[in-house]
Structure formats: C-alpha cells, structure tokens
Amino acid sequence: MHNKTIKELSELLQKKEISAVQLATHFLDRIEKSDLNAFLHVDRALTLAQAEQADQRIANGTATPLTGVPIAHKDIFVTQGWRSTAGSKMLANYVSPFDATVVRKLLDAGMVTLGKLNCDEFAMGSSNENSAFGAVKNPWDKSAVPGGSSGGSAAAVAARLAPGVTGTDTGGSIRQPAAFCGITGIKPTYGRASRFGMIAFASSLDQAGPMAQTAQDCALLLSAMTGFDERDSTSLSAEQGNAAEDYTRDLDQPLTGLRIGVPKEYFGEGLAADVEKAVRAALAKFVELGATLVDISLPNTALSIPAYYMIAPAEASSNLSRFDGVRYGHRAEGNLNLQDMYKKSRAEGFGPEVQRRIMVGTYILCHGYYDAYYLKAQKIRRKITQDFANVLGSQCDVIMGPVAPTVAWDLGSKADDPVANYLADIFTLSTSLAGLPGMSIPCGFGEGEKNAKRPVGLQIIGNYFAEAKLLNVAHQFQQATDWHKRAPSEI
C-alpha cells in the first residue's frame, strides 16, 4: 500500500476499497518503525480523528480527489495540535493556535495529517544536519545526507512514510533534497502559495511547494495549495496571474516541438561526471519524446551565490529578531536583566548556522555597509532575473540541467565547512532569486561503489506561472522512464 502514488490511493479511497483510517494507520505504523529521524512530532489520536472525518466525507459524497490521502508537513509550517519548531531549540515546545494557509487548504481538501517533518533549523541548510533535533538519514544510503532544508520531507516520501509532503524552497530546499532522495518536487512561482503561517527565513525568497513520488501527484497537491491569500502581503492575486488552477490539465500533452534550453554555465567545471552523464541521458530521452535542445547562456549564474548569501542572511537577521525570549520561544533561566536575557536566550536557542547567518545579515544591514553589500546584491539579482527573461520564450520554453553538482555527500563530511554547503546550491539559487518556478525529477544514479545508490535529479525551470507546463514535461518523462518508481531496498 505504501508504494502507491497519491493518485492510486485516491482511487482506492473513492472506490471504498480502503478507508482513510486504515490508510493512516498503515503509514503511522511505518513511521513508528523508521530510524531515519524524518519525523519530529506524530500524534496518532489527532491523525486518526482527521481520518475518521475524511471517511465521513467520502461516505456522504462530499469528498475531493485528495480526501483521505495522508500528508505530512515540513516543520516550518505552523499547525494546530502538532508542535511547530522550525527544527530549532528556540521553538522546541511551541504549538500554534492556528494552521498555516497551506496546511489549512490541504485540510479543507480532506487530506489527513501524519505529523511534522524534520528540517534544517529555520530552513537554513543544504543537508538537514543543522536541525536541533538531529540529522535526517537518506533512505537510499543512511550514511548520506538527504539534502536540505526539506530533508525530512524528501526522506519521508523516498522511504514511503508518506505519499506526499510539503516543503519550502528559499534557495533550492525543495529541489535539492528531492534530487538527493530520488523523488519529485516543485517550487512554484514566488507568490503562488501563501506564506501565512510559514515561519519566515527570507521573506522575498521563501516559497512553499509539494513533494511526492510523481509529477502527477505534485500537480494534485499544487492545485489544492495555491491561490491568493489576503493575510499574506507577498501573495499574488488572481489579477496578477495567480488564479485557481487545475495543474493536472495538461499532463498528457505531447512534447513535440518543445524547446529545451541547456545553459552552458550548468555543465562546466565542478559538475561531477556521473551527474552530468545522468542528466545528459535524460536530455536525450526528451529528444526521443519530440523535444529540441537549444544551447543557451545564463551569464550571471556564478553571481547567484554571493548575491543570495547577502540577501538571505539580511532578511533572516530581520525576521529572526522577534525570537528574543520575551513573548514566545526559548527563554534562558536565571535572574537576568533584560539585555542579558536577550543575549543568553538567543545564544542558547539558536544553533551555529542560524547564529552565523544572523551575524552576517546584521553586518550587511549596518549603516555604511547597506549600499556596499545589500543594495549591490539586489542589483545583481536583477541581472540574474534578466538572464532568464532573455531566453525564456524567445529561445526556449523550459530550461533543464542538474539540480546539484554532485550526488548526496556523506553525513558530517561538510559539517566544518559551511561554504562547501553553500556552493552546492549553485544551480538552484538563481531560480529562487528570479522568483521562477522550478522542479526536480529523478533521472538516474551516481557511479562507483559509494555513489551507485545515490540518486541524481534533473532540474526543470520555466517562466512565471508555467507550473502546468513544467508538470506536463515532467509527467511525460516519467511516462517514458521508471526512475520515479524506484525505491530504497529497505522499505
């Protein structure tokens, strides 16, 4: 049962061949036996109560295609009943009085929450080793990282602990863990999904998205997740192009005539040979399906790393200033004056990577440095955005390339070198800076004794509001290949 897709589970539920309670129990039992550290909080009673409500909706004929299907949420979304920690000691015991909009929309569709998923602290990281509650293991190879910051989300789907999950992508945090764990994930256009109830890292970059086994499953989830939210000032309205959509509508369209842009900057020095081989093979398959490859250039790609690591820490410094131990969050013990209480609470509550980014961001925003760093980074961001505008539409319909330069690395191998982690995001950061939609689909495995069981992801990037096109392209590839059907041997 756990190997079935969301689409297949939905059909079984609608035919009453299985109940939502039975399905939820099956996945809860699997979660209980797992040693991946993917889940941070599970409450069987809450889950089964939701499953009973889903069964009632199915029985009385008010179900949607997602009613009764289990889902789990990255612990960056606040949820009623389940703890919302953002992977941080700062919020270790916080339980929200309301649900994030994304969570609420999926609940309204009848989905059943399995629990909360581990993530890098405040979504800051590329390996899920920055969580205050321990690292997540990659189901394909437990000595490898699952990617980050949505590592718990990706690992849960790959290990078949949940058929679908939510994640967030600030600089690649849906696409990179999806690639490392051999699943499908999509980051929609910035502003498509509401950020209300998402614990903020970098407000101009954070975006929610679904992760699942297949593009079809992601299309079903995305259809329920997106839409304008008046409570989120960054949410795009229907007039701006964010109308309610059925993202499954174009899945079966043929790819004849599709122009695929292949950026030369994505295939240069630093790209591992086994990753390039798998991506090139995937591109060849698209040619077989009727597409045409077009050589393009995105000349400012290399500048995405310094630009991102100026903008994101600056926004993080501002967003995380609210966690001071006064209103909520961790408060240091002892009879302290106000200033010492602030200092000690934040020093104890935040982990090393979060502290590092707060310090960098605060420095960048200081008087005298704002123009030299933050403003200049925003100008580079505009150039990166223009690079995509110059090729999408006029030269190509979508852009393809690797998600990451290598397959997943060993747990702990980059723990003492944060810059090495940052460099691993070279192919995903520019898409986030431009606010474009992008996704990852499995397209192969690495080579050699160690890497042969570590997945490779293909990145697909589209123009604004082109999510349906991306999902169509991904679905057609998955109809012609079986990479998305493969699962770790131990499941």
N, C-alpha and C positions, 0 to 999 in steps of 0.2 A: 504493500500500500504506500509506503514512504517513497518509493521510486517514481510514483506517478506525478504528473505535472498538475498545476493548478487547473488547467482546462479539463484534464481527465478526472480529477477529484470532483470538480463542479458537476460534471455529467453524472457521476455516480451518486452524488447527493441529490440531484434533481430527480433521478430515477428511483430514489429511496433504496438503493442497493447498499447504502451505508448511512449511518446517522452522523450528525455533526459531533455528538457526544462520543461515539465510537472512534471517530477520526481524531478528535482532540486527545482522547485517552491514549491512542496509539502513539502519537507524537510526544506526549508528556512522558510516557514510559521510556521512549528512546532518549529524550533529553536527560532523564534521571540517570541513565546508564552511561552517558557520554563523559569522556575525560578531556574534552577539548577546551574547556573553560569558556565556551562561547556564550553561555547564558549567565547573567548576573542576578536575575530575580525571576522565579517561577512561583506562581500561586495556583495550585491545581483547582481549588474551590472556585476562584474567580473565573478561570478559564472554562470550567465545566458549566458554570452558570450562564456564560455567554453562549456556549454550545447548545444548551437547552433552549435558549431564546431563538437561536438560529433554526433549530429543528421545528419550533413552533411556526416560524415564518415560512418554512418550506411546506409544512402541513397545511397552512391556511392560504397558500398561493400568493404570498407577498414577497417571495424571495427574489433576489437579484442573482446574476451568474456567480457572484462571489460569496453568497450566503452559505455559512457553514465551513468555509475553507479556512484553515488555520494560517496565522501570520504571526511574526514576531517583530519587535521594533528595536531599532538601534537605541541605546540608552542616552541618546542626545535629545529625544522627543519626550516631553513630559506626559505622564499618564496617570489617570486616577486608579488607585488601588496598588499599582506596581511602583516600586521605587524609581526615581529618576535621578541618576547620579552623574551623568556625563563622564563616567569612568574615573571620577575624582573623589578623593577623600573629603574634599570641600563640601560635597553634597551626598555624603555616604548614606545618610538616612532620610533624605528628602523624599516626601511623597506629595505630588502636586494635587491641588484641589480641582484641576481641570485637565482636559485632554488637549494635546496639540491638534491643530486643524487637520493635519494629515492623518493622525490616528483616528480622530472623530469621523472623518469621511469614510475611512475603511470600516469603522464600526457601523456606520449608517448603512453601508453596503452589506452588512451582515457577517463580516469576517470575524473570526474568533482569535483573540489574542493569546499566544502561548507564553509570552513573557518578554523580558528586556535583554538586549544583546550587548555583550562587551564591546568596548571601543577604546581607542586611544583617548587619553584624558582631554576633555573639551574638544575632541576631534583633531587633536594636534599630533600627527604622526603618520608614518607610512608602513608600520609593521605591527601595530596593535601591542607593542611591548611597553607603551607609555601608560597603560591603564594602571590605576592604583590597586586594581583587584587581580593583577597578574596577566601574563601574556596569554593570547589565544594560540592554539596549535593549528597548523594547516592539516586538514583531514587527509590530504594526499601523502604527506610526509610530515610526521609530527615533530621532526627536528627542524622544520622550516617555518618561517613566519607566514601568516595568512594574508599579509598586506594590511593597509590601514588607510584611514582610521576606521572604516567599516569592516574590520577584520572578523569580528564576531558574527556579523550579518552574513558575510560571504562563507565563512566556515559552516554556519548552520545550514545553509542551502546545500553546500557541497556534501556535507555529511548526512543529508536528508533528515535533519532535525526539524526542519520547517520547509514547506513547499514554496514559500515566498516570504520576503522580509523587506523592511525599509532600511535605507541608508541615507547618508548625506555626503555630498561631494563639494568640497571647498577648493581643492586643487587636484583632485583625482581620486578622492576617497571612496567612490563607488566603483569606478572603472579599474583602478589598480588592484584592489582585493578581489574583484570579480575575475580579473585575469589570473591572479596567483592561485585562485581556488577553482578555476575551470567552470565558472558559471556565467550567466548573462546579467548585466546591469546597465541601467541607463540614467544619465544625468540630463534632465530636461533643460530647456531654455531657462535662464535665470528669470525668476518671477512667475514661472508656470505653477509651481507648487507653493503653498503658503509656508512662510517661515514662522508663523504664530505658534508658540509653544515649542519651537526648536531652540534649545539652549545655544546662544549665539557664540560663534568663534569670530568670523569675519563677515560682517553684515552684507557687504557688496559682492560676496563670493559664495556663501553658503547656499546650497540648494538641495532639496530632498528628492529622492528618486527610488524606484523599486529594484529589487534584485531577485532573480528566480532562475530556474533551470533553462528556460527558453525565452525567446523574444516574444512569442505569443503570450506567455504568462506575464511578462513585463508590460505588454500592451494592455492586458486586462486590468492590472493593478494601476497603471498610469491613468487609465480612463477614470478610475474612481478617485484618484489622489489629487488631481489638478483642478484648477479653476480659481476665479477671483475670490479674495478674502478681504473684506473691508477692515479687518483687525490687523492686517499686515501692510505697512506702508510701502513695502517693496513688491507687493503682489500686483501683477499685471491684470488689467481689466479686460473684459470681452472686447471693448472698443479698441484696445491695444493689440488684440490678436489672441487673447487668452480665453477664447470661448470653450465651452464644454465640448469635448471631442470623444469619439469612439476610435481609439488608436488601433483597433483591430481591423478597421475598414479596408485598408489597402494591403493587408498582409500577403494576399495571393496574387498581387500584380507581378507580371514577369519583369525581369531586369534587362530586357533587350533595349539597347540604346543608353543604358546608364553610364555616365561618365564618372570614373573614379579618379580623383586627384591623388597622386602619390608624391608627397613632399620629399625633396632630396635631403632636407635637413633631418628627416626622421630615420635615414638609413646611412648615417655617417659613422665617424669614429665614436666608440663607446657602446655601440649596439652589438650584443652578443651574437655570434654566428648562428647558434641554434634557434634563437628568437627570430632572427632575420629569415632563416630557412622556412620556419613555420608560417611566418607572415607572407612571404613570397608565394608559398604554396597556396595559401588562402586567396591571394590576389589572382593566381592562375585559375582557381576554381570559379571566381567571379567572371573571368573572361569566358570560361566554358558556358556560363549561365547567360551570356549575351552582353556583358558589360565591356567597356573600353577603358584602358588605363591611360591616364594623362599625366605626364611629368609636370609638377608644379613646384613653386618655391614659396616658402614662408620664412623670409629672411631674418625676421626678428625672434625666431624660436628660442635661440640661446639666451636672449634677454629676459625670457619669462621667469627664470629662476630668481635673478636679483630683483626684478620688479615685484614678483609675488612675495618674496621674503622681506620686502619693505612694507607693502600694503597690508598683508595679512597680520603680521605682528602689531602694526599700528592699530588696526581695528580691534585686535584681540586685547590690547592694553586698555582700550576704552571700554569694551564690553565686559571685561572681567573685573573692572574696578568696583562693580556692585557687590562682589563677594568679599565682604570685609568683616564678617563675623558678627555684625550688629543685627541685621534684620533676619537673615537666614544663612545657612551654611555653617561650616565648622567654626567654632569659637575656642580659642586657646583657654586652658584652665589657669586659675590663679587670680590673685588680687592685682590686676594690672591697670595702669592708666590707659586712656583711650588710644594714644599713639602706640604704646607697647602691645596693646590688644590687637590693633590692626596688623602690626608687623608680625607678631607671633602667629596669629590666626592664619594669615596668608602664607607664611613660611611653612607652617605645618600642613595646611590644606592643599596647597598646590605642589605638584610634582616637578622634577627638574626641567623637563621640556617646556612646561607651561610657564615656569618662572623665567626660563631663558627667553621665551618669546615676549613675555610681558616687559622684561627689561629692554629688549631690543626695540619693541614698539614704543615704549615710553621715551627712549632716547630719540627715536626718529621724529616724534611729535614735539620735542622740546623746541622752545624758541631759539631760532638761529639754525636749526637743522631741518625744519619742516620743508622749506623750499629746496634745500640741497638733496634731500632724500625722498620724502613722501611725494612731493609735487612732481619731482622728476620721474619717479616710478609711475605716477599716473599718466604722464606724457608718453612713457614707453608703452604703457597699457593701451593707449590709443593707437600707437603704431602697430602693435600686435593685432588689435582688432581690425585695423585697416588691411593688414596682410590677408586675413580671411576674406574680407569684403572684396578684395581684388581678384580672388579666384573662384569663390563660391557663386554659382550662377553663370558667370561668363566663361569660365574654363572647365568647371566640373560641377557635378550635382552633389557629390559627397566626397569626403577626404578619408583615406584609410592609411593605417600604419600601425606600428607596435604601440602597446599601452605602456610598456616599461622596457628599459634597455636589457634587462635580464629576467630570468625566472625568479621565483621567490628565493631569498637568501636564508642562511641558517639563523635560527634564533640566537640572539646575542652577538652575532658576528659584526654588527654595526652599532652596538649599544654605546660605544665610546666615541663614535664619530658621527655626530648629528648631520654634518654637511654631506656625508655619503648618503644618508637617508634623503636629504633634500634633493640631491642630484638624480635620484631615482624617479623623480616626478617630471623630468624634462619634457616628456611627450604629452602630459595631461594638463600642465599648468596653463598653457596658452589658451586652451579651450575655455577654461574657467575664467580667466582674465577677460576674455571676449564675451562671456555670457552665453556661449553657444551650446547647443545640445550635443552630447557625445555618449557613446556607449562602448561596452566591451563584450565580445563574444569569444568563447573558447575556439581555438583553431589549431591546437597541437600540443606537443610537449617538448621539453628540452632534450638534450642529448648527453650521453655519458652516464656513468654509473650512478651519480648523485642526481642529476637533473632529469633523468628519463621519466620520472614520475611526478615532475613539477610542471603544471600547465602553462601554456602560452596564450595570451589574449590578443585579439585583433581589435584595434580601435576604429570606430566609425564616427565621423564628425559631420554634422550637417549645418545648414543655415538656420537662422532663427525660426522657431515654430515648425521645424521639419521633423519632429519626432516620429510622425506616422511613416515618413519616407525611410528614416533610419531603421525602424522596426520592420518595415517591409523588406529592406535589403538584408537585414539580419535573419529574418524568418526564411527567406528564400535560400540563403546559405545553409541554414540548419535543416531545411528540407532535403538538401543535397549531400549533407555530411552527417556524421554521428558524434562529433566531438562533444556536443552538449549532452549526449546520452550517457557518456562515460562517468563512472562514479568510483570513488576510492574503494579499494578491495575490502577494507574492513567494515564497510557499512552493511 
